[in-house]
Amino acid sequence: MVDESGRNIDAALEKNPIYMGSTEYEMIELFRKINVSRPVALTLACLAKGREISSQSIEVVSGLRQPEVSVAMRYLRENDWIHIREEKKSKGKGRPIKLYKLTVPMDRIVGKIEQEIIAESRHVLQNIERLKNIA
């Protein structure tokens, strides 16, 4: 695969392969503990290093199936957290390969998730207070 500057992306990935290290596994575990879905947690861990990555690479590295990656990407797109770029295949015909990259820092993503959890917790506490007042 070749990027717009003519650089061979496949060769670049061979020199710097994408893999899950202890940091990524810890990140996944922490995301799961705060109820982030497994596909989103794994996909965010794959994208966390800030590199552009194909959905196929995400599948291979994370062990997710294609539909799970699509669901995760939809969530990331809805939150405007990723940039999608299409790359023509260097050989043969077929659909272009989609490449994904985070457009916001991970701390902002975590902050947004934190805000959602706090809002949800407030709502639950309000309902508990209502129940106490009814009883």
KELUMTOR-845304 format. One line per 5 residues: number of its first residue (from 1); for each residue x, y, z of N, C-alpha, C, CB. Coordinates in Angstrom, 3 decimals. Glycine has a CB too. Layout:
N
NUM) X,Y,Z,X,Y,Z,X,Y,Z,X,Y,Z ~ ...;
//
This chain:
135
1) 0.848,-1.167,0.000,0.000,0.000,0.000,0.901,1.240,0.000,-0.969,-0.007,1.225 ~ 0.489,2.255,-0.753,1.288,3.468,-0.904,0.461,4.660,-0.454,1.767,3.650,-2.373 ~ 1.059,5.574,0.337,0.318,6.766,0.761,0.423,7.845,-0.308,0.850,7.295,2.119 ~ -0.222,8.997,-0.042,-0.277,10.047,-1.060,1.083,10.625,-1.437,-1.155,11.151,-0.583 ~ 2.078,10.458,-0.581,3.413,10.960,-0.902,4.246,9.925,-1.662,4.137,11.370,0.375;
6) 3.667,8.736,-1.894,4.388,7.697,-2.603,5.154,6.761,-1.687,5.325,8.314,-3.571 ~ 5.057,6.971,-0.370,5.764,6.143,0.605,5.031,4.807,0.764,5.880,6.877,1.978 ~ 5.765,3.712,0.828,5.193,2.389,0.978,4.780,2.184,2.438,6.201,1.298,0.524 ~ 3.475,2.187,2.703,2.964,2.058,4.071,3.227,0.661,4.616,1.461,2.367,4.116 ~ 3.059,-0.375,3.772,3.293,-1.742,4.236,4.717,-1.906,4.751,3.021,-2.745,3.110;
11) 5.678,-1.330,4.043,7.074,-1.419,4.475,7.271,-0.686,5.796,8.014,-0.841,3.399 ~ 6.606,0.464,5.953,6.716,1.229,7.203,6.150,0.430,8.366,5.984,2.581,7.084 ~ 5.038,-0.283,8.133,4.444,-1.086,9.199,5.319,-2.284,9.539,3.049,-1.556,8.798 ~ 6.028,-2.829,8.546,6.926,-3.943,8.829,8.067,-3.497,9.733,7.479,-4.532,7.528 ~ 8.565,-2.277,9.542,9.649,-1.755,10.382,9.152,-1.404,11.775,10.282,-0.525,9.732;
16) 7.919,-0.885,11.863,7.307,-0.498,13.135,5.959,-1.193,13.270,7.143,1.049,13.233 ~ 5.959,-2.491,13.555,4.696,-3.217,13.602,3.788,-2.709,14.710,4.953,-4.694,13.788 ~ 2.513,-2.859,14.486,1.530,-2.468,15.485,1.274,-3.697,16.351,0.197,-1.929,14.822 ~ 1.378,-3.527,17.646,1.176,-4.643,18.560,0.595,-4.114,19.864,2.504,-5.408,18.813 ~ 0.102,-5.021,20.668,-0.425,-4.679,21.979,0.643,-4.986,23.019,-1.744,-5.453,22.280;
21) 1.054,-3.950,23.748,1.997,-4.125,24.838,1.276,-4.048,26.166,3.106,-3.077,24.772 ~ 2.029,-4.048,27.231,1.427,-4.022,28.569,0.607,-2.749,28.795,2.517,-4.135,29.641 ~ 1.048,-1.630,28.229,0.298,-0.374,28.373,-1.076,-0.481,27.719,1.085,0.797,27.756 ~ -1.106,-1.046,26.516,-2.379,-1.183,25.801,-3.319,-2.143,26.532,-2.135,-1.675,24.362 ~ -2.767,-3.251,27.055,-3.609,-4.196,27.787,-4.160,-3.575,29.066,-2.822,-5.463,28.120;
26) -3.357,-2.764,29.736,-3.844,-2.070,30.934,-4.938,-1.074,30.551,-2.678,-1.341,31.662 ~ -4.729,-0.371,29.448,-5.725,0.586,28.967,-7.053,-0.124,28.684,-5.216,1.305,27.693 ~ -6.991,-1.266,28.013,-8.202,-2.036,27.705,-8.903,-2.450,28.992,-7.859,-3.283,26.858 ~ -8.134,-2.961,29.930,-8.702,-3.405,31.206,-9.395,-2.251,31.937,-7.604,-4.007,32.097 ~ -8.761,-1.085,31.959,-9.357,0.072,32.639,-10.601,0.570,31.911,-8.333,1.206,32.753;
31) -10.555,0.608,30.580,-11.756,0.990,29.822,-12.906,0.038,30.131,-11.465,0.999,28.303 ~ -12.618,-1.261,30.188,-13.660,-2.244,30.464,-14.229,-2.058,31.871,-13.109,-3.667,30.298 ~ -13.364,-1.689,32.837,-13.832,-1.481,34.211,-14.786,-0.298,34.322,-12.648,-1.269,35.139 ~ -14.704,0.640,33.378,-15.632,1.783,33.412,-16.732,1.606,32.364,-14.871,3.116,33.170 ~ -16.948,0.355,31.974,-18.047,-0.043,31.087,-17.957,0.471,29.663,-19.317,0.412,31.661;
36) -16.759,0.707,29.158,-16.585,0.971,27.737,-16.660,-0.391,27.054,-15.213,1.726,27.425 ~ -17.400,-0.482,25.950,-17.568,-1.771,25.286,-16.217,-2.353,24.872,-18.479,-1.625,24.060 ~ -16.173,-3.661,24.814,-14.941,-4.359,24.457,-14.413,-3.921,23.084,-15.176,-5.869,24.468 ~ -15.260,-3.862,22.034,-14.738,-3.422,20.733,-14.169,-2.004,20.755,-15.831,-3.501,19.697 ~ -14.831,-1.096,21.455,-14.342,0.285,21.526,-13.036,0.333,22.314,-15.402,1.215,22.178;
41) -12.965,-0.390,23.429,-11.745,-0.409,24.243,-10.557,-0.939,23.440,-11.955,-1.267,25.503 ~ -10.755,-2.045,22.736,-9.669,-2.629,21.938,-9.268,-1.713,20.785,-10.087,-4.001,21.392 ~ -10.249,-1.111,20.141,-9.958,-0.216,19.018,-9.211,1.022,19.489,-11.253,0.192,18.307 ~ -9.639,1.598,20.605,-8.925,2.764,21.148,-7.486,2.405,21.503,-9.652,3.313,22.393 ~ -7.279,1.222,22.054,-5.918,0.797,22.387,-5.054,0.682,21.124,-5.946,-0.552,23.137;
46) -5.650,0.198,20.038,-4.906,0.097,18.767,-4.558,1.477,18.213,-5.725,-0.689,17.726 ~ -5.435,2.435,18.411,-5.247,3.776,17.864,-4.462,4.702,18.803,-6.593,4.390,17.559 ~ -4.242,4.265,20.033,-3.680,5.136,21.069,-2.293,5.684,20.749,-3.616,4.392,22.354 ~ -1.509,4.963,19.971,-0.149,5.423,19.662,-0.134,6.541,18.633,0.690,4.267,19.160 ~ -1.312,6.886,18.109,-1.402,8.017,17.202,-1.075,7.709,15.759,-0.516,9.074,17.666;
51) -0.888,6.444,15.448,-0.566,6.061,14.078,-1.829,5.830,13.267,0.302,4.808,14.064 ~ -1.692,5.963,11.980,-2.769,5.643,11.056,-2.785,4.121,10.905,-2.580,6.371,9.661 ~ -3.969,3.522,10.982,-4.068,2.062,10.962,-5.316,1.646,10.199,-4.093,1.486,12.400 ~ -5.227,0.557,9.478,-6.378,0.053,8.721,-7.270,-0.781,9.636,-5.913,-0.788,7.500 ~ -8.518,-0.951,9.217,-9.427,-1.772,10.009,-8.948,-3.222,10.026,-10.863,-1.685,9.453;
56) -8.335,-3.678,8.927,-7.783,-5.034,8.901,-6.680,-5.200,9.946,-7.237,-5.361,7.504 ~ -5.828,-4.191,10.080,-4.770,-4.261,11.090,-5.366,-4.271,12.485,-3.796,-3.084,10.939 ~ -6.420,-3.493,12.698,-7.094,-3.492,14.002,-7.642,-4.882,14.298,-8.235,-2.440,14.036 ~ -8.237,-5.517,13.290,-8.762,-6.871,13.467,-7.662,-7.837,13.885,-9.424,-7.360,12.177 ~ -6.532,-7.795,13.189,-5.425,-8.715,13.458,-4.842,-8.477,14.849,-4.329,-8.559,12.392;
61) -4.586,-7.222,15.179,-3.933,-6.893,16.451,-4.856,-7.136,17.642,-3.471,-5.438,16.446 ~ -6.129,-6.786,17.489,-7.057,-6.846,18.621,-7.793,-8.170,18.752,-8.055,-5.751,18.502 ~ -7.873,-8.920,17.654,-8.653,-10.153,17.679,-10.135,-9.910,17.456,-8.453,-10.862,18.989 ~ -10.504,-8.675,17.144,-11.900,-8.360,16.857,-12.274,-8.843,15.460,-12.154,-6.846,16.988 ~ -13.560,-9.102,15.255,-14.053,-9.420,13.918,-14.430,-8.118,13.212,-15.274,-10.397,13.984;
66) -14.546,-8.168,11.893,-14.830,-6.972,11.100,-16.076,-6.233,11.577,-14.992,-7.347,9.645 ~ -17.210,-6.928,11.859,-18.392,-6.186,12.324,-18.161,-5.456,13.647,-19.561,-7.133,12.475 ~ -17.343,-6.046,14.525,-17.049,-5.405,15.810,-16.219,-4.140,15.608,-16.309,-6.380,16.743 ~ -15.273,-4.192,14.675,-14.469,-3.006,14.371,-15.377,-1.922,13.785,-13.308,-3.353,13.378 ~ -16.312,-2.311,12.929,-17.245,-1.339,12.338,-18.095,-0.655,13.404,-18.155,-2.028,11.315;
71) -18.563,-1.424,14.378,-19.361,-0.854,15.475,-18.521,0.134,16.273,-19.902,-1.973,16.405 ~ -17.288,-0.240,16.575,-16.394,0.648,17.331,-16.113,1.920,16.535,-15.066,-0.074,17.672 ~ -15.869,1.782,15.242,-15.579,2.948,14.407,-16.775,3.885,14.322,-15.167,2.506,13.007 ~ -17.962,3.321,14.289,-19.164,4.162,14.270,-19.222,5.021,15.532,-20.443,3.292,14.151 ~ -18.950,4.413,16.685,-18.942,5.149,17.953,-17.874,6.245,17.932,-18.697,4.185,19.139;
76) -16.681,5.922,17.450,-15.594,6.901,17.394,-15.917,8.032,16.419,-14.282,6.218,16.988 ~ -16.545,7.699,15.287,-16.950,8.733,14.316,-18.019,9.647,14.902,-17.472,8.083,13.020 ~ -19.014,9.063,15.581,-20.093,9.847,16.182,-19.560,10.856,17.193,-21.104,8.925,16.854 ~ -18.452,10.536,17.820,-17.839,11.434,18.800,-16.765,12.332,18.186,-17.237,10.626,19.929 ~ -16.576,12.231,16.870,-15.560,13.024,16.148,-14.160,12.810,16.715,-15.911,14.515,16.206;
81) -13.829,11.567,17.000,-12.535,11.247,17.567,-11.553,10.699,16.541,-12.703,10.264,18.673 ~ -12.025,10.380,15.329,-11.133,9.781,14.337,-11.231,10.489,12.991,-11.454,8.301,14.168 ~ -10.147,10.366,12.246,-10.096,10.822,10.856,-10.010,9.559,10.003,-8.862,11.808,10.589 ~ -10.779,9.537,8.921,-10.777,8.394,8.019,-10.217,8.846,6.676,-12.210,7.793,7.859 ~ -9.279,8.068,6.175,-8.700,8.359,4.872,-8.733,7.082,4.051,-7.244,8.913,5.002;
86) -9.128,7.212,2.785,-9.146,6.055,1.911,-7.866,6.002,1.096,-10.371,6.087,0.990 ~ -7.345,4.804,0.953,-6.093,4.583,0.237,-6.345,3.542,-0.847,-4.951,4.126,1.207 ~ -5.999,3.866,-2.079,-6.155,2.899,-3.166,-5.179,1.755,-2.960,-5.929,3.568,-4.549 ~ -5.638,0.562,-3.309,-4.760,-0.603,-3.213,-3.665,-0.485,-4.255,-5.555,-1.924,-3.398 ~ -2.469,-0.904,-3.893,-1.349,-0.812,-4.824,-1.401,-1.919,-5.867,-0.028,-0.870,-4.071;
91) -2.083,-3.017,-5.558,-2.197,-4.123,-6.502,-3.656,-4.514,-6.665,-1.365,-5.332,-6.035 ~ -4.026,-4.812,-7.880,-5.353,-5.355,-8.144,-6.471,-4.350,-8.016,-5.616,-6.477,-7.231 ~ -7.662,-4.907,-8.045,-8.865,-4.095,-7.966,-9.475,-4.246,-6.584,-9.881,-4.493,-9.064 ~ -10.601,-3.594,-6.416,-11.317,-3.722,-5.151,-11.493,-2.379,-4.475,-10.590,-4.673,-4.225 ~ -12.151,-2.456,-3.371,-12.410,-1.242,-2.603,-11.128,-0.660,-2.043,-13.386,-1.526,-1.474;
96) -11.108,0.664,-1.908,-9.939,1.270,-1.254,-9.884,0.841,0.214,-9.985,2.825,-1.365 ~ -8.703,0.877,0.757,-8.515,0.543,2.169,-8.754,1.807,2.984,-7.078,-0.044,2.439 ~ -9.544,1.675,4.057,-9.776,2.810,4.941,-8.731,2.803,6.041,-11.205,2.772,5.539 ~ -8.143,3.965,6.261,-7.145,4.131,7.312,-7.700,5.082,8.362,-5.798,4.661,6.734 ~ -7.508,4.739,9.616,-8.068,5.499,10.727,-6.954,6.068,11.599,-9.005,4.617,11.566;
101) -7.223,7.241,12.142,-6.266,7.869,13.057,-7.054,8.725,14.050,-5.204,8.738,12.275 ~ -6.651,8.689,15.310,-7.302,9.543,16.312,-7.033,11.006,15.984,-6.799,9.204,17.748 ~ -8.047,11.836,16.143,-7.885,13.271,15.885,-7.853,14.081,17.173,-9.010,13.774,14.992 ~ -8.107,13.425,18.286,-8.060,14.106,19.581,-7.159,13.310,20.519,-9.493,14.270,20.188 ~ -6.536,13.986,21.475,-5.669,13.268,22.423,-6.478,12.316,23.305,-4.895,14.269,23.304;
106) -5.834,11.264,23.733,-6.504,10.256,24.557,-7.060,10.855,25.845,-5.538,9.123,24.889 ~ -6.389,11.853,26.429,-6.909,12.438,27.669,-8.248,13.137,27.446,-5.901,13.428,28.249 ~ -8.471,13.698,26.264,-9.779,14.309,25.968,-10.847,13.245,25.790,-9.697,15.182,24.706 ~ -10.484,12.125,25.205,-11.432,11.020,25.057,-11.829,10.499,26.433,-10.824,9.878,24.197 ~ -10.835,10.289,27.289,-11.112,9.810,28.643,-11.955,10.839,29.398,-9.790,9.524,29.406;
111) -11.670,12.122,29.211,-12.455,13.177,29.859,-13.916,13.152,29.428,-11.855,14.540,29.551 ~ -14.162,12.912,28.153,-15.538,12.837,27.640,-16.265,11.643,28.243,-15.542,12.738,26.096 ~ -15.578,10.508,28.301,-16.172,9.312,28.913,-16.454,9.570,30.388,-15.238,8.085,28.749 ~ -15.536,10.257,31.058,-15.718,10.607,32.470,-16.969,11.473,32.654,-14.471,11.348,33.009 ~ -17.142,12.480,31.799,-18.324,13.347,31.881,-19.614,12.549,31.720,-18.254,14.443,30.813;
116) -19.611,11.600,30.781,-20.793,10.769,30.564,-21.104,9.917,31.790,-20.596,9.874,29.341 ~ -20.069,9.363,32.411,-20.258,8.524,33.598,-20.772,9.361,34.767,-18.936,7.823,33.984 ~ -20.234,10.553,34.940,-20.681,11.442,36.023,-22.141,11.832,35.820,-19.795,12.709,36.093 ~ -22.510,12.172,34.591,-23.906,12.549,34.306,-24.844,11.374,34.578,-24.057,13.021,32.835 ~ -24.439,10.183,34.167,-25.255,8.998,34.398,-25.380,8.713,35.895,-24.656,7.783,33.671;
121) -24.288,8.875,36.629,-24.305,8.637,38.083,-25.221,9.631,38.786,-22.879,8.733,38.665 ~ -25.190,10.876,38.364,-26.084,11.884,38.954,-27.545,11.503,38.739,-25.807,13.277,38.348 ~ -27.845,11.027,37.537,-29.208,10.624,37.222,-29.649,9.456,38.113,-29.320,10.238,35.737 ~ -28.771,8.492,38.308,-29.077,7.345,39.167,-29.299,7.818,40.602,-27.936,6.293,39.111 ~ -28.452,8.712,41.100,-28.604,9.227,42.464,-29.910,10.006,42.632,-27.416,10.121,42.825;
126) -30.302,10.760,41.614,-31.584,11.469,41.666,-32.739,10.485,41.780,-31.764,12.354,40.421 ~ -32.669,9.407,41.030,-33.726,8.397,41.105,-33.765,7.725,42.464,-33.534,7.352,40.023 ~ -32.613,7.492,43.063,-32.557,6.901,44.403,-33.206,7.851,45.408,-31.087,6.591,44.814 ~ -32.891,9.148,45.304,-33.495,10.132,46.210,-35.009,10.169,46.048,-32.907,11.528,45.956 ~ -35.487,10.113,44.824,-36.944,10.079,44.584,-37.581,8.858,45.242,-37.242,10.073,43.068;
131) -36.903,7.701,45.105,-37.421,6.487,45.728,-37.477,6.625,47.253,-36.556,5.282,45.338 ~ -36.453,7.245,47.834,-36.448,7.448,49.283,-37.619,8.336,49.707,-35.111,8.073,49.737 ~ -37.917,9.368,48.928,-38.996,10.290,49.262,-40.382,9.678,49.077,-38.880,11.530,48.423 ~ -40.485,8.727,48.166,-41.774,8.057,47.918,-42.079,7.080,49.045,-41.760,7.315,46.553 ~ -41.069,6.386,49.506,-41.274,5.319,50.505,-41.637,5.843,51.840,-40.058,4.481,50.639;
//
